[in-house]
Amino acid sequence: MQDPKKLKKRWEFQRAYQQGSKYWNRYFVIYVFHTRFSNLRLGITVSKKVGKSVRRNRVKRLIRESFRQLRPRIKTAYDVVVVGRTEARRLTCQEAENRLLSLFRKASILNKQTRVE
């Protein structure tokens, strides 16, 4: 499976922060910006408050993997910026996925489909 397209430019992050909708819980803050393009893009931010590079990178990996798992269920044409908070360091991969899923649900960017497992 291909990697999700990434937000890389500063202005793309700024646009999501300023014009997008903001949703948060104890572990993550997400900014969702509706674009006119047909692809879903992810941006990840984890500040130094979370810890040194090893901890920050672990949180980024958790976010990236959770997003990869949830990607088929998310509508396209959105830029999503996920900000990892300090509490996210304690999460397992499954917990991170569940926390992000609840935020995506709150943001109403999930496809309408029945859960098949």
C-alpha positions as CSV (number, residue, x, y, z in Angstrom):
1,M,0.0,0.0,0.0
2,Q,1.3,3.4,-0.9
3,D,2.2,6.0,1.8
4,P,-0.3,8.8,2.3
5,K,0.5,12.0,0.6
6,K,2.2,14.3,3.1
7,L,1.8,18.0,3.8
8,K,5.3,19.4,3.6
9,K,5.1,23.1,3.1
10,R,4.7,25.5,5.9
11,W,1.8,27.3,4.2
12,E,-0.1,24.1,3.9
13,F,0.1,23.6,7.7
14,Q,-0.8,27.3,8.2
15,R,-3.8,27.0,6.0
16,A,-5.1,24.0,8.0
17,Y,-4.5,25.8,11.3
18,Q,-6.2,29.0,10.2
19,Q,-9.0,27.9,7.9
20,G,-9.5,24.3,9.0
21,S,-11.7,23.0,11.8
22,K,-10.1,22.0,15.0
23,Y,-11.0,18.9,17.1
24,W,-9.1,17.6,20.2
25,N,-8.9,15.2,22.9
26,R,-6.4,14.5,25.6
27,Y,-3.9,12.9,23.2
28,F,-4.2,14.6,19.9
29,V,-5.4,17.8,18.2
30,I,-6.5,17.5,14.6
31,Y,-7.1,20.3,12.1
32,V,-9.2,19.3,9.1
33,F,-9.2,21.4,5.9
34,H,-11.5,20.6,3.0
35,T,-9.6,20.9,-0.3
36,R,-10.8,20.7,-3.9
37,F,-8.4,18.0,-4.7
38,S,-9.3,14.3,-4.6
39,N,-6.5,13.1,-2.3
40,L,-6.2,12.8,1.4
41,R,-3.0,14.3,2.9
42,L,-1.5,14.0,6.3
43,G,0.7,16.4,8.3
44,I,2.1,15.5,11.6
45,T,3.4,17.9,14.3
46,V,4.9,16.9,17.6
47,S,6.6,19.7,19.7
48,K,9.6,19.4,21.9
49,K,7.3,19.6,24.9
50,V,6.5,15.9,24.2
51,G,10.1,14.9,24.9
52,K,13.4,14.3,23.2
53,S,13.6,13.1,19.6
54,V,13.1,9.4,20.5
55,R,9.8,10.1,22.2
56,R,8.7,12.5,19.5
57,N,9.5,10.1,16.8
58,R,7.6,7.3,18.5
59,V,4.5,9.5,18.7
60,K,4.9,10.4,15.0
61,R,5.2,6.7,14.1
62,L,2.0,5.9,16.2
63,I,0.1,8.7,14.3
64,R,1.4,7.6,10.9
65,E,0.5,3.9,11.5
66,S,-2.9,4.7,12.9
67,F,-3.6,6.9,10.0
68,R,-2.5,4.2,7.6
69,Q,-4.9,1.8,9.2
70,L,-7.8,4.2,9.2
71,R,-7.1,5.7,5.7
72,P,-9.6,3.5,3.8
73,R,-12.4,4.7,6.1
74,I,-11.6,8.5,5.7
75,K,-13.2,10.6,3.0
76,T,-10.8,12.0,0.4
77,A,-10.3,15.7,-0.4
78,Y,-9.1,16.7,3.0
79,D,-5.8,17.9,4.5
80,V,-5.5,16.6,8.0
81,V,-2.9,17.9,10.4
82,V,-2.4,15.8,13.6
83,V,-0.7,17.3,16.5
84,G,0.7,14.9,19.1
85,R,0.3,16.0,22.7
86,T,2.4,14.9,25.7
87,E,-0.1,12.3,26.8
88,A,0.2,10.5,23.5
89,R,3.5,9.0,24.7
90,R,1.7,6.5,26.9
91,L,-0.5,5.1,24.1
92,T,-0.2,1.7,22.5
93,C,-0.7,1.5,18.7
94,Q,-4.3,0.3,19.1
95,E,-5.2,3.0,21.6
96,A,-3.7,5.7,19.3
97,E,-5.8,4.3,16.5
98,N,-9.0,4.4,18.6
99,R,-8.3,7.9,19.8
100,L,-7.7,9.2,16.3
101,L,-10.8,7.4,15.1
102,S,-13.0,9.1,17.6
103,L,-11.6,12.5,16.5
104,F,-12.2,11.7,12.8
105,R,-15.7,10.7,13.8
106,K,-16.2,14.0,15.6
107,A,-14.9,15.8,12.5
108,S,-17.4,13.9,10.3
109,I,-14.7,12.9,7.8
110,L,-15.4,9.1,7.9
111,N,-17.1,7.4,5.0
112,K,-20.6,6.2,5.7
113,Q,-20.1,2.4,5.8
114,T,-21.0,-0.5,8.0
115,R,-18.1,-2.0,10.0
116,V,-17.0,-5.3,8.5
117,E,-14.5,-7.4,10.4
